[in-house]
Amino acid sequence: MGIRKIEHVGIRVSAMEDSIEFYERIIGLKLLHTIGEVGESLRLAFLTFPGQESVEVELVYVKDGEDLPGEGRVHHIAFTASSIEEEYARISGLGLSGLDKEIRSLPNGSRFFFFNGPDGERIEFFQPPFLA
């Protein structure tokens, strides 16, 4: 098979600059590049983790009610956390919406919690058992 990796995950956003700032400040991604200028009907921004540019998050902005298809919505995007307790405390202090009331666990020892991004997209911070 010729498929080798996840290239990117696309997230529809309503305010490009606000979403770029959120994903940089809250998640720790860095902006690689954008396509389209302010005021254009379609703008894209590609972000990734510093030093790990194999998978990108693509922010998609479509102006003035021009719409992308609604089918095939992604349920959430998950990011690995090295200390789930520290990240939960940090996110709790930011007052973000949709934050789980507590850190949850899976039978294999993985721990995780969810919160909302700026457009209601679900974000998961996930600590696998080998990092606990």
C-alpha positions as CSV (number, residue, x, y, z in Angstrom):
1,M,0.0,0.0,0.0
2,G,1.3,3.5,-0.8
3,I,-0.3,5.4,2.1
4,R,2.4,6.3,4.6
5,K,1.2,8.8,7.2
6,I,-1.5,11.2,8.3
7,E,-0.7,14.4,6.3
8,H,-3.0,16.8,8.2
9,V,-6.3,17.2,10.0
10,G,-8.5,20.0,8.8
11,I,-10.5,22.1,11.2
12,R,-13.1,24.7,10.0
13,V,-12.7,28.0,11.8
14,S,-14.7,31.2,11.9
15,A,-11.8,33.6,12.8
16,M,-8.4,32.6,11.4
17,E,-6.2,34.9,13.5
18,D,-8.0,33.9,16.7
19,S,-7.7,30.2,15.9
20,I,-4.0,30.5,15.0
21,E,-3.3,32.3,18.3
22,F,-5.3,29.6,20.2
23,Y,-3.5,26.6,18.7
24,E,-0.1,28.3,19.2
25,R,-0.8,29.5,22.8
26,I,-2.9,26.7,24.1
27,I,-1.6,23.6,22.2
28,G,1.9,24.7,21.5
29,L,1.8,24.4,17.7
30,K,3.8,26.8,15.4
31,L,2.5,28.4,12.3
32,L,4.3,27.0,9.2
33,H,2.5,29.0,6.5
34,T,-0.8,30.3,5.3
35,I,-2.5,30.3,1.9
36,G,-4.7,33.3,1.0
37,E,-4.8,36.8,2.3
38,V,-7.1,38.6,4.7
39,G,-10.3,39.4,2.9
40,E,-10.1,36.5,0.5
41,S,-12.9,34.0,0.4
42,L,-10.7,31.0,1.3
43,R,-7.8,31.0,3.7
44,L,-5.8,28.1,5.0
45,A,-3.2,28.0,7.8
46,F,-0.9,25.0,8.5
47,L,0.5,24.5,12.0
48,T,2.7,21.7,13.5
49,F,4.8,21.0,16.6
50,P,8.3,22.5,16.5
51,G,10.8,19.8,15.4
52,Q,8.0,17.4,14.5
53,E,6.7,18.5,11.1
54,S,5.3,15.1,10.0
55,V,1.7,15.8,10.8
56,E,0.0,19.2,10.5
57,V,-3.2,20.8,11.7
58,E,-4.9,22.8,8.8
59,L,-7.2,25.6,9.8
60,V,-9.8,26.3,7.1
61,Y,-11.6,29.7,6.9
62,V,-14.4,30.2,4.3
63,K,-15.8,33.8,4.1
64,D,-19.4,35.0,3.8
65,G,-21.4,31.9,4.2
66,E,-19.6,29.9,1.5
67,D,-19.8,26.5,3.0
68,L,-17.7,23.3,3.1
69,P,-19.6,20.0,3.1
70,G,-20.9,19.1,6.5
71,E,-20.5,15.3,6.2
72,G,-17.6,13.5,7.5
73,R,-17.0,15.7,10.5
74,V,-14.1,14.7,12.8
75,H,-15.2,14.0,16.3
76,H,-12.1,15.3,18.0
77,I,-8.3,15.8,17.7
78,A,-6.0,14.4,20.4
79,F,-2.6,15.6,21.5
80,T,-0.2,13.6,23.7
81,A,0.5,15.2,27.1
82,S,3.5,14.2,29.1
83,S,1.9,15.3,32.4
84,I,-1.9,15.1,32.3
85,E,-2.3,16.7,35.7
86,E,-0.3,19.7,34.8
87,E,-2.1,20.2,31.6
88,Y,-5.5,19.8,33.3
89,A,-4.6,22.4,35.8
90,R,-3.3,24.8,33.1
91,I,-6.5,24.4,30.9
92,S,-8.7,24.6,34.0
93,G,-7.2,28.0,34.8
94,L,-8.0,29.4,31.3
95,G,-11.7,29.1,31.6
96,L,-12.2,27.3,28.3
97,S,-15.6,25.9,27.5
98,G,-16.5,22.2,27.5
99,L,-13.8,21.1,29.9
100,D,-14.4,17.7,31.4
101,K,-15.1,17.8,35.2
102,E,-12.1,15.5,35.8
103,I,-9.3,13.5,34.2
104,R,-10.7,10.2,33.0
105,S,-8.9,6.8,32.6
106,L,-9.1,3.9,30.3
107,P,-8.6,0.2,31.4
108,N,-5.1,0.2,29.9
109,G,-4.0,3.1,32.1
110,S,-4.3,5.9,29.6
111,R,-5.6,9.1,31.0
112,F,-7.4,12.0,29.1
113,F,-9.7,14.9,29.2
114,F,-11.6,17.0,26.6
115,F,-12.3,20.7,26.1
116,N,-13.5,23.0,23.3
117,G,-11.5,24.9,20.8
118,P,-12.6,28.4,19.6
119,D,-15.2,27.1,17.2
120,G,-16.5,24.3,19.4
121,E,-14.2,21.6,18.0
122,R,-13.4,19.0,20.6
123,I,-9.8,18.8,21.7
124,E,-8.4,15.9,23.8
125,F,-5.2,15.9,25.8
126,F,-4.2,12.2,26.2
127,Q,-1.5,10.6,28.3
128,P,-0.6,7.0,27.3
129,P,0.3,4.6,30.1
130,F,4.0,4.5,29.2
131,L,4.2,8.3,30.0
132,A,2.5,8.0,33.4
